Amino acid sequence: MAQILTLSGSTIKQPKSFTIEQYYLSKAGRTADGTMHIDKIADKRKFLFEYDALRGDDLTTILAVLQGSNVFFTLTYRDNGVAKSATVYVGAITKQQFRTDGYWVWTDVSFDLIEQ
């Protein structure tokens, strides 16, 4: 069964690759005796999307949210069969435009969503 992904309530096309990175933010430093101290601040996720090709209307749906007036938006997805959501913002968006049979297609589309 395909993953159903939404951005601020808008269903987006299933990507070729949807990867979730999990990491934590920390503050680290050494005391005068050389001992390392680390304070864990928060657990965070980064979501990586990759598409081989997208029609213009599919890309427009995605960009309407990613480049809209709100900096933060909601991503909903399933992780191990469990519905989850995250408040995210977008990193870099890469894409290449390609014309075929009289219409435009965007190829090699990728973007990352980073948890707030």
SEVO-249231 format. One record per residue: x, y, z of N, C-alpha, C, O in turn; residue in one letter. Coordinates in pm, whole numbers. Example, Ala and Ser with C-alpha at 12.3 -4.5 7.8 and 13.67 -1.06 7.14 Angstrom:
2
((1319,-569,780),(1230,-450,780),(1320,-330,780),(1424,-332,846),'A')
((1285,-225,708),(1367,-106,714),(1290,3,787),(1341,114,804),'S')
// end
This chain:
116
((83,-117,0),(0,0,0),(88,124,0),(186,131,75),'M')
((55,221,-82),(135,341,-95),(119,430,27),(14,435,91),'A')
((224,499,58),(226,597,167),(138,716,127),(153,768,16),'Q')
((50,760,213),(-29,881,187),(36,994,264),(44,990,387),'I')
((82,1094,191),(151,1207,251),(69,1333,228),(15,1354,119),'L')
((59,1416,330),(-8,1545,313),(80,1656,367),(154,1638,464),'T')
((69,1771,303),(134,1894,348),(24,1994,375),(-48,2034,283),'L')
((9,2034,499),(-97,2127,540),(-233,2085,486),(-312,2169,443),'S')
((-261,1955,489),(-390,1902,447),(-402,1869,300),(-501,1807,260),'G')
((-306,1908,217),(-309,1877,73),(-233,1747,46),(-115,1737,78),'S')
((-301,1649,-12),(-236,1522,-46),(-139,1547,-160),(-173,1611,-259),'T')
((-17,1495,-146),(84,1511,-251),(116,1375,-313),(90,1270,-254),'I')
((173,1380,-431),(207,1258,-505),(311,1177,-426),(399,1231,-361),'K')
((297,1045,-435),(390,953,-370),(530,972,-428),(547,958,-550),'Q')
((631,1002,-345),(766,1017,-398),(830,882,-429),(787,778,-378),'P')
((933,885,-513),(1011,765,-539),(1077,719,-410),(1085,599,-382),'K')
((1125,815,-332),(1193,785,-208),(1147,882,-99),(1146,1003,-119),'S')
((1108,827,15),(1070,906,132),(1151,852,248),(1125,741,296),'F')
((1249,929,294),(1341,885,398),(1323,971,522),(1307,1093,513),'T')
((1325,908,637),(1315,980,764),(1448,965,838),(1490,854,869),'I')
((1512,1077,866),(1632,1078,949),(1591,1119,1090),(1513,1213,1107),'E')
((1641,1051,1189),(1614,1087,1328),(1746,1124,1393),(1845,1052,1380),'Q')
((1747,1234,1463),(1868,1278,1531),(1830,1361,1652),(1712,1392,1671),'Y')
((1927,1396,1732),(1895,1484,1845),(1989,1602,1845),(2104,1595,1801),'Y')
((1937,1711,1897),(2015,1833,1911),(2075,1834,2050),(2011,1794,2147),'L')
((2198,1879,2059),(2265,1880,2188),(2354,2004,2200),(2387,2071,2103),'S')
((2390,2030,2323),(2486,2135,2354),(2602,2064,2422),(2582,1998,2525),'K')
((2721,2076,2367),(2835,2002,2420),(2952,2095,2448),(2967,2200,2386),'A')
((3031,2055,2543),(3152,2130,2576),(3234,2055,2679),(3186,1960,2741),'G')
((3356,2097,2695),(3446,2034,2793),(3470,2129,2910),(3478,2251,2894),'R')
((3481,2069,3026),(3516,2147,3144),(3668,2159,3152),(3739,2099,3071),'T')
((3718,2236,3247),(3862,2262,3259),(3943,2134,3277),(4060,2131,3238),'A')
((3883,2029,3333),(3959,1903,3351),(3956,1814,3227),(4010,1704,3229),'D')
((3892,1862,3119),(3889,1788,2994),(3772,1693,2978),(3762,1624,2877),'G')
((3682,1688,3076),(3567,1599,3068),(3462,1657,2974),(3426,1774,2983),'T')
((3414,1573,2884),(3309,1614,2789),(3173,1607,2858),(3142,1509,2925),'M')
((3094,1713,2840),(2958,1718,2892),(2864,1747,2776),(2889,1835,2695),'H')
((2756,1671,2769),(2659,1689,2662),(2520,1696,2723),(2480,1609,2800),'I')
((2447,1801,2688),(2307,1814,2728),(2221,1788,2605),(2233,1857,2504),'D')
((2136,1688,2614),(2043,1659,2505),(1931,1761,2511),(1865,1776,2614),'K')
((1909,1832,2400),(1809,1938,2396),(1677,1887,2340),(1571,1913,2398),'I')
((1681,1814,2228),(1556,1768,2167),(1582,1658,2065),(1690,1652,2005),'A')
((1482,1571,2046),(1482,1474,1936),(1416,1541,1817),(1313,1607,1832),'D')
((1474,1527,1700),(1419,1590,1579),(1422,1491,1464),(1493,1390,1467),'K')
((1342,1522,1360),(1336,1440,1240),(1358,1529,1117),(1326,1647,1117),'R')
((1414,1467,1015),(1430,1532,885),(1372,1437,782),(1400,1317,784),'K')
((1289,1490,692),(1218,1409,594),(1272,1442,456),(1267,1558,414),'F')
((1323,1342,384),(1382,1363,253),(1290,1306,146),(1251,1189,152),'L')
((1255,1389,49),(1165,1351,-61),(1244,1351,-191),(1322,1444,-217),'F')
((1224,1248,-274),(1286,1242,-407),(1183,1194,-507),(1112,1096,-484),'E')
((1176,1264,-621),(1088,1227,-731),(1171,1216,-858),(1256,1302,-883),'Y')
((1147,1111,-938),(1211,1103,-1069),(1154,1210,-1160),(1228,1280,-1229),'D')
((1021,1223,-1160),(954,1320,-1246),(820,1359,-1185),(752,1278,-1121),'A')
((783,1485,-1205),(653,1535,-1159),(591,1618,-1270),(659,1696,-1337),'L')
((461,1602,-1289),(388,1691,-1380),(382,1829,-1313),(397,1842,-1192),'R')
((359,1929,-1396),(353,2065,-1344),(250,2084,-1235),(277,2153,-1137),'G')
((131,2023,-1250),(27,2042,-1148),(62,1974,-1017),(26,2023,-910),'D')
((133,1860,-1023),(177,1794,-900),(280,1879,-826),(275,1891,-704),'D')
((373,1937,-901),(474,2024,-840),(409,2151,-785),(448,2199,-678),'L')
((312,2206,-856),(243,2326,-809),(174,2301,-675),(177,2388,-588),'T')
((113,2184,-657),(49,2149,-530),(150,2151,-416),(123,2204,-309),'T')
((266,2093,-440),(371,2089,-338),(426,2228,-309),(438,2268,-193),'I')
((459,2303,-415),(519,2435,-397),(423,2536,-336),(467,2631,-270),'L')
((293,2517,-356),(195,2608,-296),(209,2608,-144),(189,2711,-80),'A')
((243,2494,-87),(264,2486,57),(407,2527,93),(427,2610,182),'V')
((505,2469,25),(645,2492,60),(687,2638,45),(770,2688,122),'L')
((632,2706,-53),(671,2844,-78),(559,2943,-47),(561,3057,-93),'Q')
((461,2898,30),(349,2984,67),(389,3084,174),(507,3100,206),'G')
((291,3152,228),(317,3258,326),(354,3204,464),(412,3277,545),'S')
((322,3079,493),(357,3020,623),(494,2954,616),(522,2875,526),'N')
((578,2988,712),(711,2928,717),(704,2784,767),(776,2698,717),'V')
((617,2759,865),(599,2625,920),(467,2566,872),(368,2639,857),'F')
((465,2437,848),(344,2369,804),(345,2226,856),(446,2180,909),'F')
((232,2157,842),(217,2023,896),(237,1917,789),(177,1924,681),'T')
((321,1821,818),(342,1702,735),(275,1586,807),(299,1565,926),'L')
((190,1512,738),(135,1388,794),(185,1272,709),(196,1283,587),'T')
((215,1160,775),(272,1043,710),(248,922,798),(192,935,907),'Y')
((289,805,752),(277,683,833),(418,630,858),(503,627,768),'R')
((441,589,981),(570,532,1020),(541,398,1087),(481,393,1195),'D')
((582,290,1023),(553,155,1074),(404,132,1089),(360,66,1183),'N')
((327,188,997),(183,170,998),(107,264,1091),(-15,259,1097),'G')
((179,349,1164),(118,440,1259),(114,581,1199),(215,632,1151),'V')
((-4,644,1203),(-18,781,1152),(58,876,1243),(43,872,1365),'A')
((140,962,1181),(218,1060,1256),(213,1193,1185),(175,1203,1069),'K')
((251,1296,1258),(259,1429,1198),(376,1504,1258),(426,1469,1365),'S')
((419,1607,1188),(529,1691,1236),(509,1832,1182),(462,1851,1070),'A')
((547,1929,1263),(552,2068,1216),(690,2088,1158),(791,2069,1226),'T')
((696,2128,1031),(823,2132,957),(839,2263,881),(744,2340,865),'V')
((961,2285,834),(991,2391,738),(1076,2330,628),(1133,2222,646),'Y')
((1085,2396,515),(1153,2339,399),(1298,2387,391),(1330,2501,424),'V')
((1385,2296,347),(1523,2329,315),(1532,2362,167),(1439,2420,110),'G')
((1641,2324,104),(1660,2350,-40),(1565,2264,-124),(1535,2150,-89),'A')
((1519,2322,-235),(1435,2250,-332),(1514,2246,-463),(1554,2351,-514),'I')
((1537,2127,-517),(1605,2116,-645),(1513,2052,-747),(1433,1964,-714),'T')
((1524,2098,-873),(1441,2044,-981),(1500,2084,-1114),(1571,2184,-1126),'K')
((1469,2004,-1215),(1510,2035,-1352),(1387,2030,-1441),(1303,1941,-1429),'Q')
((1378,2128,-1530),(1262,2133,-1620),(1296,2059,-1750),(1406,2071,-1803),'Q')
((1198,1981,-1799),(1217,1900,-1919),(1089,1905,-2001),(980,1886,-1946),'F')
((1100,1930,-2129),(983,1936,-2216),(974,1807,-2297),(1072,1763,-2358),'R')
((854,1747,-2297),(833,1625,-2373),(691,1623,-2429),(596,1655,-2358),'T')
((677,1585,-2552),(546,1570,-2617),(453,1689,-2595),(332,1671,-2576),'D')
((507,1809,-2596),(425,1928,-2588),(388,1975,-2449),(309,2068,-2436),'G')
((442,1914,-2343),(415,1964,-2208),(542,1955,-2124),(637,1884,-2157),'Y')
((540,2028,-2014),(657,2036,-1927),(647,1934,-1814),(541,1911,-1756),'W')
((762,1875,-1785),(775,1782,-1674),(896,1827,-1592),(996,1873,-1648),'V')
((886,1815,-1462),(998,1847,-1375),(1064,1715,-1336),(997,1623,-1289),'W')
((1196,1705,-1354),(1269,1583,-1323),(1365,1606,-1207),(1398,1720,-1173),'T')
((1408,1497,-1148),(1506,1502,-1038),(1466,1604,-932),(1547,1687,-891),'D')
((1342,1597,-889),(1290,1688,-787),(1323,1631,-649),(1299,1514,-621),'V')
((1379,1716,-564),(1405,1672,-427),(1394,1791,-332),(1420,1905,-369),'S')
((1354,1760,-209),(1350,1862,-105),(1352,1792,30),(1316,1675,42),'F')
((1395,1866,130),(1398,1816,268),(1304,1900,352),(1295,2022,335),'D')
((1235,1834,443),(1153,1903,542),(1214,1876,678),(1240,1761,714),'L')
((1238,1982,753),(1307,1972,881),(1210,2005,993),(1138,2104,986),'I')
((1209,1921,1096),(1117,1942,1207),(1152,2071,1283),(1269,2102,1305),'E')
((1048,2144,1321),(1065,2272,1392),(1137,2253,1525),(1160,2350,1597),'Q')
// end
